[in-house]
Amino acid sequence: MPYSPAPSPSLHGRGARNLPGLGVSVGLAVISTVIGGVVPLVGSAVPGIVLGVLLGIVRKPGPRLTPGITFASKFVLQLSVVILGLQLSIGEVARVGLESLPVMLGTLVVCLGAAWLFGRLLGVIGDVRTLIGVGTGICGASAVAAVAPVIGAVSADVAYAVSTIFLFNVAAVIVFPVVGHALGMSQHAFGLFAGTAVNDTSSVVAAASTYGSEAANDAVVVKLVRTLMIIPISIGLAALVARTGPTRQPAATDEQSVAGPAPARMTPRRALRLVPWFLVGFVTMALINSTGLIPTAAHPALSALSTFLIAVALSAIGLSTDIRALRRAGARPLLLGALLWITVSVTSVALQWVTGTL
């Protein structure tokens, strides 16, 4: 009997699989939006992620919900960032991006240096230290995913790093707006603070949206410029691995790490693929808005849509929280993540004060 390959899933089929999990995420987002309307200070993103985490603890989402939750936590979030671009001009994007460079580059250098120092002091060495440092300094789980094949990291080390970074992403969404109000930060200053000191794009957008729409716009620009740093960092790590070879140190547990995959060779095509599609989409939307094609009257509706999509994505991220993975990570990676989180936050505020942007 001749072999015939199974047909690839249709767009309709993928959509049907996404509906259950996406529906739960949207439902939580509606509730969180109502809470945000009653208590404007917390916004809709914080209640969304808290409700998602609590629901996930009570009843972990099953396989039927997983595809839609993954879709909401990734694509819906990225779509919200693209829509934010429709509210900015390309001139504003360039201005905020250039103004953020001293603080952004300063926090990145301090973070990588602190990761090396604190990692050695805590005994978190090898790939775990590298992944947590890069994830904290650039763009969270996205940076970890991009760097892991470059250095040949094993899956266990990737899991430790992602779990550690995720914990402090959630903490940042709750803590950062409180810190911003306590310090009397302006919308611009808080956008720069969140954009340089929070890890994942989702948490940057959530924390800044809670603070205000202007803060969210600035934070997204800063964050997307910061995300581009993943390219030179990946190229630098690839060169280092090529010269010294991959480091196979034990993960930050009592068990030995098994040999990981061979490091991936960095090519121009691979470097180009590190640029996220939603960054290109954001800049494209800002260019379209700069032409005047988007009426000013439409901006409030676009802002509301983007805010709701952020709530949907954060609710999904809360639902997908793996508490057991956080426990498996152990104390030392979590302590390293905490020290880096505090160091980057303090450095961001200090550099803003030095440069006069605070």
Residue pairs with C-beta under 8 A, 6 or more apart in sequence:
9 17
14 67
17 67
17 68
18 67
18 68
18 71
19 68
20 64
20 65
20 68
21 61
21 64
21 65
21 66
21 67
21 68
21 69
21 70
21 71
21 72
21 316
21 319
22 68
22 69
22 71
22 72
22 76
22 312
22 316
23 68
24 61
24 65
24 68
24 69
24 315
24 319
25 52
25 68
25 69
25 72
25 73
25 76
25 312
25 313
25 315
25 316
25 319
26 72
26 312
26 315
28 48
28 51
28 52
28 55
28 311
28 312
28 315
28 318
28 319
29 44
29 48
29 308
29 311
29 312
29 314
29 315
31 47
31 51
32 44
32 45
32 46
32 47
32 48
32 51
32 311
32 314
32 315
33 44
33 307
33 308
33 311
35 42
35 44
35 47
36 42
36 43
36 44
36 45
36 47
36 311
41 177
41 210
42 210
43 177
43 206
43 209
43 210
43 307
44 209
44 307
44 308
44 310
44 311
45 173
45 205
45 206
45 207
45 209
45 210
45 307
45 310
45 311
45 314
46 173
46 174
46 206
46 210
46 314
47 311
48 206
48 311
48 312
48 314
48 315
48 318
49 170
49 173
49 206
49 314
49 315
49 317
49 318
50 174
50 318
51 315
51 318
52 314
52 315
52 316
52 317
52 318
52 319
52 320
52 321
53 170
53 318
53 319
53 321
54 318
55 318
55 319
56 318
56 319
56 320
56 321
56 323
57 323
61 69
61 319
61 320
65 319
68 316
69 316
69 319
69 320
70 316
70 320
71 316
72 312
72 313
72 315
72 316
73 202
73 313
73 316
73 317
73 320
74 313
76 309
76 312
76 313
76 316
77 201
77 202
77 205
77 309
77 310
77 313
77 314
77 317
78 201
78 276
78 277
78 278
78 281
79 278
79 309
80 205
80 306
80 307
80 309
80 310
80 313
81 201
81 205
81 220
81 224
81 278
81 281
81 282
82 278
82 281
82 282
82 285
83 285
83 302
83 305
83 306
83 309
84 205
84 216
84 217
84 220
84 282
84 285
84 306
85 93
85 281
85 282
85 283
85 284
85 285
85 286
85 289
86 285
86 286
86 288
86 289
86 294
86 299
86 302
87 213
87 217
87 289
87 299
87 302
87 303
87 306
88 217
88 221
88 286
88 289
89 286
89 289
89 290
90 283
90 286
90 287
90 290
91 290
92 217
92 221
92 286
93 221
93 283
93 286
96 191
96 217
96 218
96 221
96 222
97 221
97 222
97 224
97 225
99 192
99 357
100 192
100 195
100 196
100 221
100 222
100 225
100 226
101 225
102 351
102 355
103 192
103 196
103 348
103 351
103 352
103 355
103 357
104 195
104 196
104 222
104 225
104 226
104 229
106 347
106 351
107 137
107 196
107 197
107 344
107 347
107 348
107 351
108 137
108 138
108 226
108 229
110 343
110 344
110 347
111 133
111 136
111 137
111 340
111 343
111 344
111 347
112 133
112 134
112 137
114 133
114 339
114 340
114 343
114 344
115 129
115 130
115 132
115 133
115 134
115 136
115 137
115 336
115 340
116 129
116 133
118 124
118 336
118 339
118 340
118 343
119 125
119 128
119 129
119 132
119 133
119 336
122 332
122 335
122 336
123 252
123 332
124 132
124 252
124 332
124 333
124 336
125 247
125 249
126 157
126 247
126 248
126 249
126 250
126 251
126 257
127 148
127 151
127 152
127 153
127 154
127 157
127 246
127 247
127 249
127 251
127 257
127 260
128 157
128 160
128 161
128 249
128 251
128 252
128 333
129 336
130 147
130 151
130 153
130 237
131 144
131 147
131 148
131 153
131 157
131 158
131 160
131 161
132 160
132 161
132 164
132 165
132 333
132 336
132 337
132 340
133 340
134 143
134 144
134 147
134 230
134 233
134 237
135 141
135 143
135 144
135 161
135 162
135 165
135 199
136 165
136 168
136 199
136 337
136 340
136 341
136 344
137 143
137 229
137 340
137 344
138 226
138 227
138 229
138 230
138 233
139 199
139 200
139 201
139 223
139 226
139 227
139 230
140 165
140 166
140 169
140 199
140 200
140 201
140 203
141 162
141 165
141 166
141 199
141 200
142 200
142 201
142 227
142 230
142 276
143 230
143 233
144 158
144 161
144 162
144 165
145 158
146 230
146 234
146 274
147 153
147 230
147 233
147 234
147 237
148 157
148 158
149 261
149 263
149 264
150 234
150 237
150 238
150 241
150 263
150 264
150 266
151 237
151 241
151 246
151 247
151 263
152 241
152 246
152 260
152 261
152 262
152 263
152 264
153 260
154 251
154 257
154 258
154 259
154 260
154 261
155 260
156 251
156 257
157 251
157 257
157 260
159 325
159 328
159 329
160 251
160 252
160 253
160 328
160 329
160 330
160 333
161 333
162 325
163 322
163 325
163 326
163 328
163 329
163 333
164 326
164 329
164 333
164 334
164 336
164 337
165 199
165 200
165 337
166 200
166 321
166 326
167 326
167 334
167 337
168 199
168 337
168 338
168 341
169 198
169 199
169 200
169 202
169 203
170 203
170 318
170 321
171 341
172 194
172 197
172 198
172 199
172 203
172 207
172 341
173 198
173 203
173 206
173 207
173 210
173 314
176 190
176 193
176 194
176 197
176 198
176 207
176 211
176 345
177 190
177 207
177 210
177 211
179 345
180 189
180 190
180 193
180 194
180 211
180 215
181 211
183 349
183 358
185 193
185 211
185 358
187 211
187 212
187 214
187 215
187 218
188 214
188 215
188 218
188 357
189 352
189 357
189 358
190 208
190 211
190 212
190 215
190 219
191 208
191 211
191 214
191 215
191 216
191 217
191 218
191 219
191 221
191 222
192 218
192 219
192 222
192 348
192 352
192 357
193 345
193 348
193 349
193 352
194 204
194 207
194 208
194 211
194 215
194 219
194 222
194 223
195 204
195 208
195 218
195 219
195 220
195 221
195 222
195 223
195 226
196 222
196 226
196 344
196 348
197 341
197 344
197 345
197 347
197 348
198 204
198 207
198 219
198 223
201 220
201 223
201 224
201 227
202 310
202 313
202 314
202 317
204 219
204 220
204 223
205 216
205 219
205 220
205 223
205 310
206 310
206 314
207 219
208 215
208 216
208 218
208 219
208 220
209 215
209 216
209 307
209 310
213 303
220 282
224 279
224 282
227 276
227 279
228 275
228 279
230 274
231 271
231 274
231 275
234 266
234 271
234 274
235 266
235 271
238 263
238 264
238 265
238 266
239 266
241 263
242 263
246 260
246 262
246 263
248 257
248 259
248 260
249 257
250 256
250 257
251 257
252 329
252 330
252 332
252 333
252 336
253 328
253 330
264 270
288 294
294 302
326 334
349 358
352 358
